[in-house]
Amino acid sequence: MVKCCVFCKVVVSGFMDIKKIVTHPGGAHKDDFLACSVMIYHHNVPIFRQEPTADDLSDPSVCVIDVGGEHDPAKHNFDHHQFPRDYVPTCALSLVLRYFDLYDDGRKFCEWLEPAEWFDTRGAVKTAKWLDVDRGVMAKLNSPLDITCLRRFAKYSELNPGDVIWELMRMVGEDLVYYISSARERLEYIAENAEVIDLGCDLRVLYMPRTEPMPGEPSAGMGKFIELDPSAQGCVAMIYPDRRGDGYALSRYNDDMRLEFTNLNDCTDVHFAHVAGFMAKTTATEKSRLIELVKMAWVG
């Protein structure tokens, strides 16, 4: 049987073949939590936190994640611990995302994925060195969300559909799959509809006109588009429809301090300029006026 994910173009073969997921007992980590989350989003099956048996590893209907010493997608085995020490940082989530053909886009659109791979395979000290930050920074990035989700997941030896933690994990998996797949579609939408406007003197603007239908978050993906698309590189400002009104929002890209939107406070068609100067909102809709406002904010 083949199942197509409604949020993306991922095609999952052998959907009905998986009857359960097995992952390691004891302390839980971000990679096994997320890998299981993606898998249960696609496969509505229970999770068992236990050591896999030889039968589990040889049975394609049993998905073994982050344990077992074997990576064999055909048998739904996704462990990375047997890889050599110098192997490129790869965690259980990496392997599961590859299985669903989401890994390459995941690396492009999820800035946290590569550090998560490093942390899981190299540890905090080497990850901090790779990131060129002090070791103490790593602990400062933890949150109660990380602690509670992993601690609660670790408490159970079995999780079934309907259990609170299982349902939370399914939602996490759904949102992660949706974000990765929709990010690619969003960049394609921006490429088709947005315009790069070069105003000279290093002032380049990415302008998104109002379209029908309007995306729920009109600015989504614009920063990533500037980062990845050669035609948009060098843009320092973004203009996009205001999701709360009929006007537009103006903002810095990458917090470029050469734009100071509080300079627009005296403009009658600007009803909000953030006190920190990084964005403003206007009732203006004409492209020429929007460009004029960005020029007024330019202090570079």
Secondary structure, DSSP 4 states (H G I P E B T S, - for coil): -EEE-TTSS-EEETGGG--EEEE--SS--HHHHHHHHHHHHHS---EEESPPPHHHHH-TTEEEES-SS-EEGGGTEE--TTS-TTSPP--HHHHHHHHTT-HHHHHHH-TTHHHHHHHHHHHHHHHHHHHTS-HHHHHHT--HHHHHHHHHHHH-SEE-TTSHHHHHHHHHHHHHHHHHHHHHHHHHHHHHH-EEEE-STT-EEEE----SSPPSSTTTTHHHHHHH-TTTTT--EEEEE-TTSSSEEEEESTT-TTB-GGGGTT-TTEEEE-TTSSEEEES---HHHHHHHHHHHB--
